[in-house]
Each structure stands twice: as structure tokens, then as C-alpha cells.
Amino acid sequence: MSKDYSKDFLGMTKKDSQGKAERYNFIYRLIRVDDRNFLPYPDDTRDDRICIEIDKGRVTKASIN
């Protein structure tokens, strides 16, 4: 995948970002919501996985890795 779609997720709700990830055929990895950590960032790199951080109900950081 050549385009970086991560900016498309910024500002979305968790539910909407999960739906978008599904439409893009991405693996959805929730890293953090507010002060609660869920999963660490992965050690490997993939172009079909989106890592998401959420603050106050909105995606504030998204990265393809």
C-alpha cells in the first residue's frame, strides 16, 4: 500500500475508526485510550495494520505499522 491513510483516522470516534479500518482491510490495534494502555506498539512493521490512540473519545494518533 503506497498511500499513508493514517491521517484519515484522526478525529474519529473509536467505533468509526474501527469501521474505517475494516473498510480499508486493516488490522485494528488499539494502543491507548486516555490514560489506559491496551497493547504496546508492535515490534514488526506491516502496511496493513493501523495503531490507534484515543483521547477524550477521539483518535489523536494513528499510524500504519
C-alpha positions in Angstrom: 0.0 0.0 0.0 1.7 3.2 -1.1 -0.5 5.9 0.5 -0.4 6.6 4.2 -4.0 6.5 5.3 -3.3 7.2 9.0 -4.3 10.9 8.8 -7.8 9.7 7.6 -8.4 8.4 11.1 -7.6 11.5 13.2 -10.6 13.0 15.0 -12.8 9.9 14.6 -14.6 8.0 17.3 -13.4 4.6 18.2 -16.4 2.9 16.6 -16.0 5.0 13.4 -12.2 4.3 13.2 -12.8 0.6 13.6 -15.3 0.7 10.8 -12.9 2.6 8.5 -10.1 0.1 9.4 -12.4 -2.7 8.3 -13.2 -1.0 5.0 -9.5 -0.5 4.4 -8.8 -4.1 5.3 -6.5 -3.0 8.1 -5.8 -4.9 11.3 -7.0 -2.6 14.1 -4.7 -2.3 17.1 -5.9 -0.2 20.0 -2.8 1.1 21.8 -4.3 3.6 24.3 -7.5 5.2 25.4 -6.9 8.3 27.6 -4.6 7.1 30.4 -5.3 3.4 29.9 -2.8 1.3 27.9 -4.2 -1.6 26.0 -1.5 -3.0 23.7 2.1 -1.9 23.1 3.3 -0.8 19.6 4.3 -3.9 17.7 8.0 -4.7 17.1 7.4 -5.7 13.5 6.2 -3.5 10.6 3.2 -4.2 8.4 1.4 -2.0 5.9 -2.0 -3.5 6.7 -2.1 -2.6 10.5 -3.4 0.7 12.0 -2.3 1.5 15.5 -4.7 3.9 17.3 -4.5 6.2 20.3 -7.7 7.9 21.6 -8.1 10.9 23.9 -11.5 12.2 25.1 -13.3 9.9 22.7 -11.4 10.9 19.5 -8.5 9.4 17.7 -5.5 11.7 18.3 -2.7 9.4 16.9 -2.9 6.9 14.2 0.0 5.1 12.5 0.4 2.4 9.9 2.8 -0.1 11.2 
